[in-house]
Amino acid sequence: MGWLWAIIVGLVLGLIAKAILPGKQHLPLWMTTVLGMIGAIVGNSMAAGFGIDETRGVDWGRHALQLVVAVVLVFAGDYLYKMVKGTQTT
């Protein structure tokens, strides 16, 4: 069940990150989901490092860190994806 939640959270974070970024992103949905999952994992680790991973109520700080990391990863992933796709000849 943990993997299912990781995929769902990754998908949601990746889609929110794509919505926040200006312009059109060219990443496929599966890559957006993977980058969102990685953003959630890294954001959780950062929250634990800052001591805000376990708070009363909703962990807004943890969620904000997850989203920020997901936005950065989707931005970098889209840039790299366009670079790789642009260098391929068809």
C-alpha positions in Angstrom: 0.0 0.0 0.0 3.0 2.3 0.6 4.0 2.2 -3.1 0.5 3.0 -4.2 0.5 6.2 -2.0 4.0 7.1 -3.3 2.8 6.9 -6.9 -0.4 8.9 -6.1 1.6 11.6 -4.2 4.2 11.7 -6.9 1.6 12.1 -9.6 -0.1 14.9 -7.7 3.1 16.7 -6.8 4.4 16.4 -10.4 1.2 17.7 -11.9 1.1 20.7 -9.5 4.8 21.4 -10.3 4.0 21.4 -14.0 1.1 23.7 -13.4 3.3 26.1 -11.4 6.0 26.3 -14.0 5.4 28.8 -16.8 5.2 27.6 -20.4 4.7 24.1 -21.8 6.6 21.2 -20.4 7.5 18.3 -22.6 8.0 15.6 -19.9 5.9 12.4 -20.3 3.5 11.7 -17.5 5.5 8.8 -16.1 8.6 10.9 -15.8 6.6 13.7 -14.1 5.3 11.1 -11.6 8.8 9.7 -10.9 10.2 13.2 -10.4 7.2 14.0 -8.1 8.0 10.9 -6.1 11.6 11.8 -5.8 10.5 15.4 -4.7 8.4 13.9 -2.0 11.2 11.7 -0.7 13.8 14.5 -0.7 11.2 17.0 0.8 10.5 14.5 3.6 14.2 14.1 4.3 14.7 17.9 4.3 11.7 18.3 6.7 13.3 15.7 9.0 16.5 17.6 8.9 14.8 20.8 9.8 12.8 19.1 12.5 9.4 19.8 11.0 8.5 16.4 9.8 6.2 15.5 12.7 4.0 18.3 13.9 0.5 18.6 15.2 -2.2 18.7 12.5 -1.2 19.2 8.8 2.5 19.3 8.1 2.4 22.3 5.9 6.2 22.8 6.1 6.8 19.3 4.9 4.4 19.6 2.1 5.8 23.0 1.0 9.3 21.4 0.9 8.1 18.5 -1.1 6.4 20.8 -3.6 9.5 23.1 -3.9 11.8 20.1 -4.5 9.3 18.7 -7.1 9.1 22.0 -8.9 12.9 22.2 -9.1 13.1 18.6 -10.3 10.4 18.9 -12.9 12.1 22.1 -14.2 15.5 20.4 -14.4 14.0 17.2 -15.8 12.1 19.1 -18.5 15.2 21.0 -19.5 17.3 17.8 -19.7 14.5 16.0 -21.6 14.3 18.8 -24.2 18.1 18.8 -24.5 18.2 15.0 -25.1 15.2 15.0 -27.5 16.6 18.0 -29.4 19.9 16.3 -30.1 18.3 13.1 -31.5 17.8 13.1 -35.2 14.7 11.4 -36.7 
